[in-house]
């Protein structure tokens, strides 16, 4: 099982408890660090490794986004 799938499964497990859910919104122009910020927020919460923050691309759910790094 891939690393991304493991993260998704952990998020799904945590979201089963409503008190664990936190919603955020980040609005910025393309290439202004939204994905990097989100990865760092997830790392700060212990959801992903701090070593992967900025590289995990946790919010880039579409393959073309991941391939193009957008």
Number of C-alpha atoms within 10 A of each C-alpha: 5 6 9 14 10 11 14 13 11 12 14 11 11 13 13 10 9 8 8 10 10 7 4 5 7 9 7 9 7 9 10 11 14 19 22 18 15 20 24 23 16 17 18 13 11 10 15 19 14 17 10 13 20 18 13 22 20 20 13 14 10 8 9 10 12 14 9 7 12 14
